[in-house]
Amino acid sequence: MSDKARSLFEALDLDGDGLLTREEVIVALRRKGPSLAAMGVIPSWGVQDADASSALFDAADQNGDAALTFEEFTAVVDRRFGWS
């Protein structure tokens, strides 16, 4: 698991509960995405619209419980962003 994935997960976890909801991912990427890309936390092409953010969430939600654990999130973003 990459440090970049940990940083991104923490930035997206708006309520700090250790889980990501679809709404958190969409809202956080909309609000924080450009600054996260500027800081190098995510690639600039990783900042996309709500549909792309929702698709990222769906790809990561492997057990279908509508909440992402750090492990679920990392498995997808490390591979998608080339961090692993």
Stockholm file with secondary structure:
# STOCKHOLM 1.0

chainA/1-84         MSDKARSLFEALDLDGDGLLTREEVIVALRRKGPSLAAMGVIPSWGVQDADASSALFDAADQNGDAALTFEEFTAVVDRRFGWS
#=GR chainA/1-84 SS CCHHHHHHHHHHCTTCSSCBCHHHHHHHHHHHHHHHHHTTSSCGGGCCCHHHHHHHHHHHCTTCSSCBCHHHHHHHHHHHTTCC
#=GC SS_cons        CCHHHHHHHHHHCTTCSSCBCHHHHHHHHHHHHHHHHHTTSSCGGGCCCHHHHHHHHHHHCTTCSSCBCHHHHHHHHHHHTTCC
//
